[in-house]
């Protein structure tokens, strides 16, 4: 070994030792992993090769635990010197010690428990003696680098790298063996800051999460059966009672009308009786529709977690990427529940969508009929029996679906502790999850998070590994890929595949790290996505279509006074014995159905404006406070509640759009009752005429509805890299965020605790609790696109793009 002018004063070589203990070594840091083969070394020499033992997991104290666990200390690494090595003379060793001072090398905890296989080449090949005349100092420095660098093992395990001190702080010698990738990683890690408030290290995906079942239902560990208020038994029973009353009223109307020659004597258009029979039925049906929509929204929020909590399912990973958190369509049947084996929930959701036809049927349930009563011919209000029995079938189907839903939710717990209404709720559920490595690169490529192999994700209480006694609640993969990684590692050491990066021990993907960094900074990717119906082309189309149809409706309505004087029905108005008339049915059912379509067409616009508002607030250059972003729960609010909350918060566009979604419900109510077939005595003919008071109100509503399309033009801050409907698409923006390390999300006891932490100022934050959507430095030391604190103490602010892309 050529040491130059180095001088080593004293080295003890009298008592070499070989320490036998449980294998905690890192293959990357092993000496024989980088040793050159030599045929001159003996088996005894191989057995004396020193190995670096990885210290046990260093658990940081939990600031929110009632009884914090003691923090384990890190053992030092003791080198064992073989007796056969020839050491330099005393003057040379003293000079070496003076020129290269020895520094203590500390490694961050790594508890992989992986040992190289006994038949690997690294264990079979002998180690040769030092080569004289060759300077081995570069190799010593390279070995020191590897001792302080274990990110490769973490990446190979799919875990998230833990924070550690910079390598340049570990020793003061300049790097001789160049490693550009490591230098780039060190430079990026130097830019990372240390939070002033207590933080938790991210959980390692190599640690097997053990299911836990608390023995007592306590405040800290409540039973995992939380349901939103609208899905609880009293609310569902109240909805069931309303449906029963509607069913009873329909049966009474059909039976009484057939046995007593109608229901009530007809007087004229525009009276109170006209309102009762032409407007009131669909006006009573609309609140039931809104109630069903609220139930549907709540089911969308909890069904993914209910499925992950169920023990009877083998694979649940795809539920993150296929189940929506809120409905984006209210007319087309949704079949995703059937694909995941939820037959009852699928039936309930599709019966709710089928019940939108109850409003048009209610509009034509009652019509006037010319009858002979007590020897006198009079006009009377009668019930149309075919329409009544059709409505009866729909309500019976709805009642059965609600009963099945009550039994389903009573039998199968949801797995939740509170309602997941906001981004903060999702962060608390996945704060220490071991599945987040599956989302690598998904912030710019949402399709890449679809897993090739199905996995089982489970929502319940867990214990993080065999060494821990701390119980936490979240989504975990109970059987991790640690064993599979160990087997793949053995195969790769024998014959490394061409697509494997041997240094990082991580499979190379189609998009490398460099391309990913370019994509997160690309304005085209940052602002490329909007719902198809909110894209510029479609918004222009909606505006043009709405204004043209509005003008046509107004012009046709008032030209030649057609609505007041009436027009020919073009169909027979003669009633059958059951009270059915083709003309009355056509001019009641069709206008109401058109109004219902307009009402349903506005609901996705309203829902997406609600869902995008937190991201719009996060896209401001100054970021947003937690109550204006992470805690916004607009998608879970009631129809009129959202209007009031958004208006008070200053989100006027959301307030107006949500108000129009409620206001548009009057379109089917007025459209179904404004037209009726009337007998005009002067001309002795039946003509279809309108109730002018109701018709004027309908014209005003149509104009308001049409002009509201001018408001829905989305601004740039509502654009995202991809959709946010599913749970996986939402998690793609936070999977690498250091928000998951923040103490505010570390196992809150309940929703009130979470809100208090977010709204309160933590010690050391200095009032900087603002969040933003942009390019941030992730926990792995790389740049990602998503949500994080706008600025952290000791680090720069996030990069928030403001350029417009076409």
Beta strands, then each sheet from edge to edge (+ up, - down):
strand 1: 209-211
strand 2: 264-265
strand 3: 366-373
strand 4: 376-383
strand 5: 457-464
strand 6: 471-477
strand 7: 500-501
strand 8: 506-507
strand 9: 624-625
strand 10: 675-680
strand 11: 685-690
strand 12: 770-777
strand 13: 783-789
sheet 1: 1+ 5- 6+
sheet 2: 2+ 4- 3+
sheet 3: 7+ 8-
sheet 4: 9+ 12- 13+
sheet 5: 10+ 11-
end
